[in-house]
Amino acid sequence: MKKYWKHLKTITKHKYYVMVECFKVGLYWQGLTHDLSKYGFTEFFISAKYYQGNSSPIDAEIIKNGYSIAWLNHKNKNKHHFQYWIHYNKAEIKPIDMPKRYIIEMACDFIGAGKAYNNVSSDKSAPLIYWDEKINKTFITENTQNYMRFILTNYKKIGRLF
C-alpha cells in the first residue's frame, strides 16, 4: 500500500509543476487536465505496482514484460506526447506535425518532470539537454523538432518559454 501512496504523491507533484508552467503560457485547460490518465485504473495501478522511487515504473514494467500497458495507454490518451501524432496504416508509418499548443505542453511536461523527478528547478538548461539527448531516438517531424528546440532554448536563455 505504501508504494501506491508514494506513486500518487509523485504523479501529483509532477502534475502540479506542469500545471504551473502551462498557466504561465496561458494553457489553463491543458494545465488542469494534464496527465489525468495517470490517475485512471489502467495507468495508476500498473505504475504503482512497478513504483521504485528512483526511476520510471514504465521502464520497470518494460523490463519485466517487454512492453508497458501503462505507457501504451498514456501516450494514446495524451496529445502532448509526440507518439500520439504518429500515423500507422498498412502502407506506412509517418509522424505528423503536432499542433503548437501540444508542443508547448510537451515543453511544460519536460520542465515539470525535471522539477518533480530530478530536482532541477534552478537548472534552466536541463529540459533542452534532455531534449537533445532524446531527439535522435524519436520519430518526429522536423517542424515539431524545431519548434520544441526553439521554446526550450528560450527557456534556457530567459527562464520562460516565451
C-alpha positions in Angstrom: 0.0 0.0 0.0 2.9 2.3 0.7 4.0 2.1 -3.0 0.5 3.3 -4.1 0.7 6.3 -1.8 4.2 7.2 -2.9 3.2 6.9 -6.6 0.2 9.1 -6.0 2.3 11.8 -4.4 4.9 11.6 -7.2 2.4 11.9 -10.1 0.5 14.7 -8.3 3.8 16.6 -7.7 4.6 16.3 -11.4 1.1 17.3 -12.5 1.3 20.4 -10.2 4.6 21.6 -11.7 3.3 21.1 -15.3 0.1 22.9 -14.4 2.2 25.9 -13.1 4.2 26.0 -16.3 1.1 25.7 -18.5 -0.6 28.5 -16.6 2.4 30.8 -17.3 1.8 30.5 -21.0 -2.0 30.6 -20.9 -2.7 26.9 -21.4 -5.1 26.8 -18.5 -7.3 23.9 -19.6 -4.3 21.8 -20.6 -2.6 22.6 -17.3 -5.7 21.4 -15.4 -6.2 18.3 -17.4 -2.5 17.3 -18.0 -1.9 13.6 -17.4 -5.2 12.8 -15.9 -4.9 9.4 -17.4 -2.2 8.6 -14.8 -5.0 8.6 -12.2 -7.1 6.1 -14.1 -7.3 2.4 -13.4 -5.0 1.2 -16.2 -2.1 3.5 -15.6 -2.3 4.1 -11.8 -2.4 0.5 -10.6 0.2 -0.8 -13.0 2.6 2.1 -12.4 2.1 1.9 -8.6 2.9 -1.9 -8.8 6.2 -1.1 -10.5 6.9 2.1 -8.5 10.6 2.2 -7.3 11.0 5.9 -6.3 14.2 6.4 -8.3 13.1 5.5 -11.9 10.1 5.3 -14.1 7.7 2.5 -13.3 7.1 2.3 -17.0 10.7 1.3 -17.5 10.4 -1.4 -14.8 7.2 -2.7 -16.5 9.0 -2.9 -19.9 12.0 -4.7 -18.3 9.6 -7.3 -16.8 7.2 -7.8 -19.7 8.9 -6.4 -22.7 6.3 -3.7 -23.1 4.2 -1.4 -20.9 0.4 -1.3 -20.9 0.6 1.9 -18.8 2.7 3.6 -21.4 0.5 2.4 -24.3 -2.5 3.8 -22.6 -0.8 7.1 -21.6 0.7 8.0 -25.0 -2.6 7.2 -26.7 -4.6 9.5 -24.5 -2.3 12.4 -24.1 -1.7 14.7 -27.1 1.4 16.3 -25.6 3.3 13.2 -26.4 4.8 13.1 -29.9 4.0 9.4 -30.1 0.3 10.3 -30.2 1.0 12.0 -33.5 2.3 9.0 -35.4 0.1 7.7 -38.2 0.1 4.0 -38.8 -1.6 2.1 -41.6 -0.8 -0.9 -43.8 1.4 1.1 -46.2 3.3 3.5 -44.0 4.3 4.8 -40.6 4.8 8.5 -40.5 5.0 11.3 -37.9 2.5 14.2 -38.2 3.2 17.8 -37.2 2.0 18.4 -33.6 -0.2 21.5 -33.0 1.8 24.2 -31.3 -0.3 24.1 -28.1 0.7 20.4 -27.6 4.3 21.1 -28.3 4.2 23.8 -25.7 2.5 21.4 -23.2 5.3 18.9 -24.0 7.8 21.5 -23.1 5.9 22.3 -19.9 5.9 18.5 -19.2 9.7 18.3 -19.6 10.2 21.3 -17.2 7.7 19.8 -14.7 9.3 16.4 -14.9 12.7 17.9 -14.2 11.4 19.7 -11.2 9.3 16.7 -9.8 11.6 13.8 -10.5 15.1 15.2 -10.7 15.0 18.3 -8.5 16.4 20.6 -11.3 14.1 23.6 -10.8 17.0 26.0 -11.0 18.8 24.5 -14.0 17.1 26.1 -17.0 19.2 24.2 -19.4 18.1 20.7 -18.2 15.0 20.4 -20.4 17.0 21.3 -23.5 19.8 18.9 -22.6 17.2 16.1 -22.1 15.5 17.0 -25.5 18.9 17.0 -27.3 19.8 13.6 -25.8 16.4 12.1 -26.8 15.9 13.8 -30.2 18.0 11.2 -32.2 15.8 8.4 -30.8 12.4 10.0 -31.8 10.1 9.6 -34.7 9.0 13.2 -35.0 8.6 15.8 -37.8 11.2 18.4 -38.4 8.7 21.2 -37.7 7.8 19.7 -34.3 11.5 19.2 -33.5 12.4 22.8 -34.5 9.6 24.4 -32.5 10.3 22.3 -29.4 14.0 23.2 -29.6 13.2 26.9 -30.1 11.0 27.1 -27.0 13.3 25.1 -24.8 16.2 27.3 -26.0 14.1 30.3 -24.9 13.6 28.7 -21.5 17.3 28.1 -21.2 18.2 31.7 -22.1 15.4 33.8 -20.5 13.9 31.3 -17.9 10.5 31.1 -19.6 9.1 29.6 -22.8 8.1 33.0 -24.4 
